[in-house]
Amino acid sequence: MNPNDPNVPGYFTNLGSHIFVAAQCAKAVTAAIVLLILWDLINIPVLGWIYGNERSSALLPTAIACIAVVTVAVLGSAARPNGPGTGKWYSNDAIWTLVIGGVLLFGYLGWVVKEDSSVTGLKLDVLILVLTLFVAMLVAWLIASRLTFHQVLATPRLPEPVINSFTSNVNTIPAGGTIVLDWRSTYGLEADISGHGVVGVQGPMSYRPAGIAGTTATIVLTVRGGAGTTPATRSITVALT
């Protein structure tokens, strides 16, 4: 999808889209790591930080990781657009939040049913931390649905009107005669022709140029689009004899 395409509405402003994607990626990575920890595929004690000869508790990096993830997740929910056509972002934000909740339940059940597993204090701490993380993200997701001051739904970019063609069936006619004008336009909502007034955004139509013999009549077609767009104009000349 080309963001510069005038037919594509803008949903996010500034870094909103990048923050939103980063939030969903953080949730997915968190879910995967928690599952690996609960099923003993990652050795929690080695996750501590070593400083000199001292090793910190693995709880420290886990808590810091949870803080980082919840911060990004909350920012992602705040950046989530709201309004017509944005349900996919709402659902995506919800799905990745609920994935962590599902992983907590699934991982815990897989943990306790293993015959060789025991409920260790460190794994229980990780479970509590991530459960708190899940609740915080769920609350942020729900609140973001009800606030309006933070929404970043951009006004859809309306396409500029374009006159694809504007022609006359003849270039020379007797004064007082009639010609047939034909035109094609794109993205136009209304149009008018000088000396006639409002016309359709597509031709053809019969037209009597004003003027006396020996002069030329200039006929101007103007096509207008939506609010904020620049009208398109094109002209042709017909000689009067």
C-alpha positions in Angstrom: 0.0 0.0 0.0 1.4 3.3 -1.1 0.9 5.9 1.7 1.2 8.7 -0.9 -1.7 7.4 -2.9 -4.5 10.0 -2.5 -7.1 7.2 -2.4 -5.6 5.7 0.8 -6.9 7.3 4.0 -4.3 8.1 6.6 -4.9 6.4 9.9 -1.8 7.2 11.9 0.1 10.4 12.4 3.8 10.9 13.0 5.3 7.8 14.6 2.0 6.3 15.5 2.1 3.4 13.1 5.7 2.4 14.1 4.8 2.5 17.8 1.6 0.5 17.2 3.6 -2.3 15.3 6.3 -2.3 18.0 3.7 -2.8 20.7 2.2 -5.8 19.0 5.7 -7.3 18.4 6.6 -6.8 22.0 3.5 -8.6 23.1 4.2 -11.6 20.7 7.9 -11.8 21.9 6.7 -11.6 25.6 4.2 -14.4 25.1 6.9 -16.6 23.5 9.5 -16.0 26.2 7.0 -16.6 29.1 5.9 -19.9 27.6 9.6 -21.0 27.3 10.2 -20.0 30.9 7.2 -21.8 32.3 8.0 -25.0 30.4 11.7 -25.0 31.6 13.0 -24.3 28.1 14.8 -21.2 29.4 16.8 -21.4 32.7 15.6 -18.5 34.7 18.6 -18.2 37.1 21.0 -17.5 34.2 18.9 -14.5 33.1 20.4 -12.4 36.0 22.9 -9.7 35.3 26.6 -10.3 36.3 28.5 -7.3 37.8 31.9 -8.2 38.8 31.5 -11.5 40.8 28.0 -10.8 41.8 24.9 -12.0 39.9 21.6 -10.2 40.3 18.3 -12.0 40.8 16.7 -13.0 37.5 13.7 -11.0 38.8 15.5 -7.7 38.0 15.8 -8.1 34.2 12.3 -9.7 34.1 10.8 -6.7 35.9 12.6 -4.2 33.7 11.5 -6.1 30.6 7.9 -6.0 31.9 8.1 -2.3 32.4 9.5 -1.8 28.9 6.8 -4.0 27.3 3.9 -2.3 29.2 5.2 1.1 28.3 5.4 0.3 24.6 2.0 -1.5 24.7 0.3 1.5 26.4 1.8 3.9 23.8 0.6 1.5 21.1 -2.9 1.6 22.4 -2.8 5.4 22.7 -1.6 5.6 19.0 -4.3 3.3 17.8 -6.7 5.2 15.5 -10.4 5.2 16.2 -13.3 5.8 13.8 -14.8 4.4 10.6 -12.6 1.8 9.0 -10.3 1.3 11.9 -11.8 -1.9 13.4 -8.8 -3.9 12.2 -6.5 -1.9 14.4 -8.8 -2.3 17.3 -9.0 -6.1 16.8 -5.3 -6.5 16.2 -4.5 -4.6 19.4 -7.0 -6.8 21.3 -5.8 -10.1 19.8 -2.1 -9.7 20.8 -3.1 -8.6 24.2 -5.3 -11.6 24.7 -2.5 -13.9 23.4 -0.5 -13.1 26.4 -3.4 -14.0 28.7 -3.9 -17.2 26.8 -0.2 -18.1 27.1 -0.3 -17.4 30.8 -3.1 -19.9 31.3 -1.8 -22.5 28.8 1.7 -22.2 30.1 0.6 -22.5 33.7 -1.4 -25.6 33.0 1.4 -27.2 31.1 3.7 -26.3 34.0 1.7 -27.8 36.8 0.8 -31.0 35.0 4.4 -32.0 34.4 5.3 -34.7 36.8 8.9 -33.5 37.3 8.0 -29.9 37.8 7.5 -28.0 41.0 6.2 -24.6 41.7 9.4 -22.6 42.3 9.4 -19.1 43.8 11.2 -17.6 40.9 8.9 -18.9 38.2 5.9 -17.9 40.3 7.3 -14.4 40.5 7.7 -14.3 36.7 4.1 -15.5 36.4 2.9 -12.8 38.7 4.9 -10.1 36.9 3.6 -11.0 33.5 0.0 -11.4 34.8 0.3 -7.8 36.1 1.7 -6.8 32.7 -1.3 -8.5 31.0 -3.8 -6.7 33.2 -2.1 -3.3 32.6 -2.2 -3.8 28.8 -5.9 -5.0 29.0 -6.8 -1.8 30.9 -4.9 0.4 28.5 -6.7 -1.3 25.5 -10.1 -0.7 27.1 -9.4 2.9 28.1 -8.0 3.7 24.6 -11.4 2.7 23.2 -13.2 5.3 25.3 -10.9 8.3 25.1 -11.0 10.8 22.3 -8.3 13.4 23.0 -5.5 11.0 22.0 -6.9 9.7 18.8 -4.8 10.2 15.7 -7.2 9.4 13.0 -6.1 11.6 10.1 -8.6 13.2 7.7 -8.7 11.0 4.6 -6.7 12.5 1.7 -9.3 13.4 -1.0 -8.1 13.0 -4.5 -7.7 16.1 -6.7 -10.2 16.3 -9.6 -8.7 15.7 -13.0 -10.0 16.5 -16.5 -9.0 13.7 -18.7 -10.3 15.2 -22.0 -12.3 18.2 -23.2 -13.1 18.4 -26.9 -15.5 19.9 -29.5 -16.9 18.1 -32.5 -15.8 21.1 -34.7 -13.3 23.9 -34.5 -15.2 26.4 -36.7 -18.9 27.2 -36.9 -21.1 30.1 -38.1 -21.9 32.6 -35.4 -25.0 31.5 -33.5 -24.4 27.9 -34.4 -24.2 24.9 -32.1 -21.4 22.5 -31.3 -21.2 19.3 -29.3 -18.8 19.4 -26.3 -17.5 16.2 -24.8 -15.4 15.7 -21.7 -14.3 13.1 -19.2 -13.2 13.7 -15.7 -12.1 11.8 -12.6 -12.7 12.5 -8.9 -15.0 15.3 -9.8 -18.2 16.0 -7.8 -19.5 18.9 -9.9 -18.6 20.9 -13.0 -19.6 24.0 -14.9 -18.9 25.4 -18.4 -18.5 29.1 -19.0 -21.6 30.7 -20.6 -23.7 27.7 -19.6 -23.4 27.0 -15.9 -23.6 23.7 -14.0 -23.1 20.6 -16.0 -22.4 16.9 -15.3 -18.9 15.7 -14.5 -19.0 13.8 -17.8 -20.1 14.9 -21.3 -21.4 15.2 -23.9 -23.8 18.2 -24.4 -24.8 20.7 -27.0 -23.5 24.2 -26.7 -24.0 27.5 -28.5 -20.9 29.7 -28.2 -21.5 33.4 -27.7 -19.8 35.9 -30.1 -20.0 37.6 -33.4 -18.6 36.5 -36.8 -14.9 36.9 -37.1 -14.1 36.3 -33.4 -13.2 33.2 -31.4 -15.1 31.9 -28.4 -13.1 30.5 -25.5 -15.0 27.8 -23.6 -13.8 26.9 -20.1 -14.6 23.7 -18.3 -14.2 23.6 -14.5 -14.4 20.5 -12.4 -14.6 20.7 -8.7 -13.8 17.9 -6.2 -14.2 17.5 -2.5 -13.5 20.2 0.1 -9.8 21.1 0.2 -9.1 20.1 -3.3 -8.1 22.4 -6.2 -10.5 22.7 -9.1 -9.3 21.4 -12.5 -9.8 23.6 -15.5 -9.4 23.2 -19.3 -10.3 25.3 -22.2 -10.9 25.1 -25.9 -11.5 27.7 -28.6 -13.9 27.8 -31.5 -13.7 30.1 -34.4 -17.0 31.9 -35.4 -17.5 32.8 -39.0 
